Amino acid sequence: MLGDVGPVVLVGAGKMGMAMADGWLDAGLSPDRLILVDPNPSSSVRHKASTVGLTIYQSVPDKDAQVIVLAVKPQVADDVLASIKPAIGDDSVLISVMAGISIAKMEKLSGCAKVIRAMPNTPAQIGKGITGVFSNRAVDPQDRMIADNLLEASGDVVWLNEEDDINKVTGVAGSGPAYVFYMVEALAEAAETNGMPPEMAMRFARQTIVGAAGLLEYDNQTSAEQLRENVTSPNGTTYAGLQVLMSEDGLVPLMEKTVRAAVERARELGEDE
């Protein structure tokens, strides 16, 4: 699928960057067409690179790239955007997974005309992610196809209608895995409070979430609401627990506050420009 794509410059060899790189290589991108740029790669990244035949560069090479992907923290955006100029050609496409950094800023600091903002999430590490995508008008259908091919290696891809939708995706999907992981912690803690040994509590909490997520994926024609109702007997144990979660001050208003806080923070990162 990615055999004809490249060269692709990937700036940032952190968890998200390497998750994307692994997906591309598995999808057929040749290692010699992937330019990995990271001035301080971890030992695990160096080992991975040597295993698959990747060269790690300290800085962006001075040659045009078909695609430049930025998988770095937004706090270093200014320096990174300036550093990629040597790889920008007339037809280069810039794809950024930096939260909060606007297309306008990336156009200005990088000199790249074709810019795409993408917000993946960490399940991309196992090909189970979902990515929200928005582009400027210079990005043509061929560019979108290339972006789809790259991003779909990590999971589902959804093109958005407005740039601010990226902030909403950040609050829901980008940050969402952390909410789920914390729910595992909370469920395990509640089990301990009710007398279950810590190791057993975590085992049951973790596998319950894993199993429920697996059922959502396996039975994808059935709504989450219906799956919930399938578990809930009238006046049974699940019903009793849901009366707490579904109360006026239960899970829905709490999740609304949680997502709102993350969305607002994503917007603040953009305002810091």
C-alpha positions as CSV (number, residue, x, y, z in Angstrom):
1,M,0.0,0.0,0.0
2,L,2.9,2.4,0.8
3,G,5.4,1.0,-1.6
4,D,5.4,4.1,-3.9
5,V,5.3,6.7,-1.1
6,G,8.3,8.7,-0.1
7,P,10.6,9.9,0.9
8,V,8.8,10.4,4.2
9,V,10.6,12.5,6.8
10,L,9.4,11.7,10.3
11,V,10.5,14.2,12.9
12,G,10.1,12.8,16.4
13,A,10.8,9.2,17.5
14,G,8.6,9.1,20.6
15,K,5.8,6.7,21.3
16,M,3.5,8.2,18.7
17,G,6.1,8.7,16.1
18,M,7.4,5.2,16.3
19,A,3.9,3.8,16.4
20,M,3.2,5.5,13.1
21,A,6.6,4.4,11.7
22,D,5.9,0.7,12.7
23,G,2.5,0.9,10.9
24,W,4.1,2.4,7.7
25,L,6.8,-0.3,7.6
26,D,4.2,-3.0,8.1
27,A,2.1,-1.5,5.3
28,G,5.0,-1.7,2.9
29,L,7.0,1.5,3.2
30,S,10.6,0.8,2.5
31,P,13.0,1.7,5.3
32,D,15.2,3.5,2.9
33,R,12.3,5.8,2.1
34,L,11.7,6.7,5.7
35,I,14.0,9.4,7.1
36,L,13.7,9.3,10.9
37,V,14.8,12.6,12.6
38,D,15.5,12.7,16.3
39,P,18.5,14.4,18.0
40,N,18.1,12.3,21.2
41,P,16.6,8.9,20.3
42,S,16.1,6.3,23.1
43,S,18.1,3.1,23.2
44,S,14.9,1.2,22.2
45,V,14.5,3.4,19.1
46,R,18.2,2.9,18.2
47,H,17.8,-0.8,18.5
48,K,14.6,-0.8,16.5
49,A,16.2,1.3,13.7
50,S,19.2,-1.0,13.5
51,T,16.9,-4.0,13.3
52,V,14.8,-2.8,10.4
53,G,17.5,-0.8,8.6
54,L,16.4,2.7,9.5
55,T,18.9,5.6,9.6
56,I,18.4,8.1,12.4
57,Y,19.3,11.6,11.5
58,Q,20.2,14.4,14.0
59,S,18.6,17.0,11.8
60,V,16.4,17.2,8.7
61,P,18.4,16.4,5.6
62,D,18.7,19.1,2.9
63,K,16.7,17.4,0.2
64,D,13.0,17.6,-0.8
65,A,10.6,15.2,0.8
66,Q,7.2,14.1,-0.5
67,V,5.8,14.1,3.1
68,I,7.1,15.5,6.3
69,V,5.4,14.3,9.5
70,L,5.8,16.1,12.8
71,A,5.3,13.9,15.8
72,V,6.8,16.2,18.5
73,K,5.5,18.2,21.5
74,P,3.8,21.5,20.6
75,Q,6.2,23.3,23.0
76,V,9.0,22.8,20.5
77,A,6.9,23.8,17.4
78,D,8.7,27.0,16.6
79,D,12.2,25.4,16.4
80,V,11.0,22.3,14.6
81,L,9.0,24.1,12.0
82,A,12.0,26.3,11.2
83,S,14.3,23.2,11.1
84,I,12.3,21.4,8.4
85,K,12.7,24.1,5.7
86,P,15.5,22.2,3.9
87,A,13.1,19.3,3.2
88,I,10.3,21.5,1.9
89,G,9.7,21.3,-1.9
90,D,7.0,22.8,-4.1
91,D,4.9,19.6,-3.8
92,S,5.8,18.6,-0.2
93,V,3.0,17.8,2.2
94,L,3.4,18.6,5.9
95,I,1.4,16.5,8.3
96,S,1.4,17.5,12.0
97,V,0.2,15.6,15.0
98,M,1.1,18.5,17.3
99,A,-1.9,19.5,19.5
100,G,-3.0,23.1,19.3
101,I,-0.6,24.4,16.5
102,S,-2.6,26.0,13.8
103,I,-2.2,25.5,10.0
104,A,-1.5,29.2,9.6
105,K,1.4,29.1,12.0
106,M,2.8,26.0,10.3
107,E,2.5,27.6,6.8
108,K,4.3,30.7,8.1
109,L,7.2,29.1,10.0
110,S,7.9,26.1,7.7
111,G,7.2,27.7,4.3
112,C,5.2,24.7,3.3
113,A,2.1,25.4,1.2
114,K,0.3,22.1,1.8
115,V,-0.4,21.5,5.5
116,I,-2.5,18.8,7.2
117,R,-3.3,18.7,10.9
118,A,-3.9,15.2,12.3
119,M,-4.8,14.1,15.8
120,P,-4.2,10.3,16.3
121,N,-4.4,8.5,19.7
122,T,-2.1,6.0,21.4
123,P,-4.0,2.8,20.2
124,A,-2.3,3.6,17.0
125,Q,0.6,1.6,18.5
126,I,-1.4,-1.6,17.8
127,G,-3.3,-0.4,14.7
128,K,-6.5,0.3,16.7
129,G,-6.3,4.1,16.7
130,I,-8.5,6.7,15.2
131,T,-7.2,10.0,13.7
132,G,-9.1,13.2,13.0
133,V,-7.7,15.1,10.0
134,F,-8.1,18.6,8.6
135,S,-6.2,20.3,5.7
136,N,-5.7,23.7,4.1
137,R,-7.1,24.3,0.6
138,A,-3.7,23.7,-1.1
139,V,-4.0,20.0,-0.3
140,D,-5.4,18.2,-3.3
141,P,-7.1,14.8,-3.7
142,Q,-3.7,13.1,-4.4
143,D,-2.2,14.6,-1.3
144,R,-5.3,13.4,0.7
145,M,-4.9,9.9,-0.6
146,I,-1.2,9.8,0.5
147,A,-2.2,11.1,3.9
148,D,-5.0,8.5,4.1
149,N,-2.5,5.7,3.2
150,L,-0.1,6.8,5.9
151,L,-2.6,7.5,8.7
152,E,-4.8,4.4,8.0
153,A,-1.8,2.2,8.9
154,S,-2.6,3.2,12.5
155,G,-6.4,2.8,12.4
156,D,-9.5,4.7,11.3
157,V,-9.2,8.1,9.7
158,V,-11.9,10.8,9.8
159,W,-11.7,14.0,7.7
160,L,-13.1,17.0,9.6
161,N,-15.1,20.0,8.4
162,E,-13.4,22.8,10.4
163,E,-9.9,23.2,11.9
164,D,-11.3,23.7,15.4
165,D,-12.8,20.2,15.2
166,I,-9.2,19.0,15.7
167,N,-9.4,20.5,19.3
168,K,-12.6,18.5,19.9
169,V,-11.0,15.3,18.6
170,T,-8.1,16.0,20.9
171,G,-10.4,16.2,23.9
172,V,-12.3,13.1,23.1
173,A,-10.0,10.7,21.2
174,G,-6.5,12.1,21.7
175,S,-6.9,12.2,25.4
176,G,-9.6,9.6,25.7
177,P,-7.3,6.5,26.2
178,A,-6.0,8.1,29.4
179,Y,-9.6,8.5,30.7
180,V,-10.2,4.8,30.0
181,F,-6.9,3.8,31.8
182,Y,-7.9,5.9,34.8
183,M,-11.3,4.2,34.8
184,V,-9.4,0.9,35.2
185,E,-7.5,2.4,38.1
186,A,-10.7,3.6,39.7
187,L,-12.5,0.3,39.2
188,A,-9.7,-1.6,40.8
189,E,-9.6,0.9,43.7
190,A,-13.3,0.4,44.2
191,A,-12.8,-3.4,44.2
192,E,-10.2,-3.0,46.8
193,T,-12.4,-0.8,48.9
194,N,-15.0,-3.6,48.8
195,G,-12.5,-6.2,50.1
196,M,-10.7,-7.6,47.0
197,P,-6.9,-8.0,47.2
198,P,-5.1,-5.4,45.1
199,E,-3.6,-7.8,42.5
200,M,-6.9,-9.5,42.0
201,A,-8.7,-6.2,41.9
202,M,-6.5,-4.9,39.1
203,R,-6.7,-8.1,37.2
204,F,-10.5,-8.1,37.2
205,A,-10.7,-4.4,36.4
206,R,-8.3,-4.5,33.6
207,Q,-9.7,-7.5,31.9
208,T,-13.3,-6.2,32.3
209,I,-12.4,-3.1,30.3
210,V,-10.4,-5.1,27.7
211,G,-13.3,-7.5,27.3
212,A,-15.9,-4.8,27.0
213,A,-13.8,-3.0,24.4
214,G,-13.3,-6.2,22.5
215,L,-17.1,-6.8,22.5
216,L,-17.7,-3.3,21.1
217,E,-15.3,-4.1,18.3
218,Y,-16.6,-7.6,17.6
219,D,-20.3,-6.6,17.7
220,N,-19.9,-3.3,15.9
221,Q,-23.5,-3.4,14.5
222,T,-24.9,-3.1,18.0
223,S,-25.0,0.3,19.7
224,A,-23.2,0.9,23.0
225,E,-26.5,1.7,24.5
226,Q,-27.9,-1.7,23.5
227,L,-24.8,-3.6,24.7
228,R,-25.3,-1.9,28.1
229,E,-28.9,-2.8,28.2
230,N,-28.0,-6.4,27.3
231,V,-26.0,-6.6,30.6
232,T,-28.6,-4.9,32.7
233,S,-31.3,-7.0,34.3
234,P,-34.3,-5.1,35.9
235,N,-33.5,-4.3,39.5
236,G,-30.4,-6.5,39.3
237,T,-26.8,-5.7,40.4
238,T,-25.8,-3.9,37.2
239,Y,-29.0,-1.8,37.4
240,A,-28.1,-0.8,41.0
241,G,-24.6,0.3,39.9
242,L,-25.9,2.2,36.9
243,Q,-28.3,4.2,39.1
244,V,-25.2,5.9,40.5
245,L,-23.3,6.3,37.2
246,M,-26.5,7.6,35.4
247,S,-27.6,10.0,38.1
248,E,-27.8,13.7,37.5
249,D,-24.3,14.2,39.0
250,G,-23.0,10.9,37.6
251,L,-20.8,10.0,34.7
252,V,-22.3,12.1,31.9
253,P,-21.7,15.5,33.5
254,L,-18.3,14.4,34.7
255,M,-17.3,13.3,31.2
256,E,-18.6,16.6,29.8
257,K,-16.4,18.5,32.2
258,T,-13.4,16.3,31.5
259,V,-13.7,16.6,27.7
260,R,-14.4,20.4,27.9
261,A,-11.2,20.9,30.0
262,A,-9.1,19.0,27.4
263,V,-10.7,20.9,24.5
264,E,-10.1,24.2,26.1
265,R,-6.5,23.4,26.8
266,A,-6.0,22.4,23.2
267,R,-7.4,25.8,22.1
268,E,-5.1,27.5,24.7
269,L,-2.1,25.9,23.1
270,G,-3.1,27.5,19.8
271,E,-3.6,30.9,21.5
272,D,-0.1,30.7,22.8
273,E,1.1,31.3,19.2
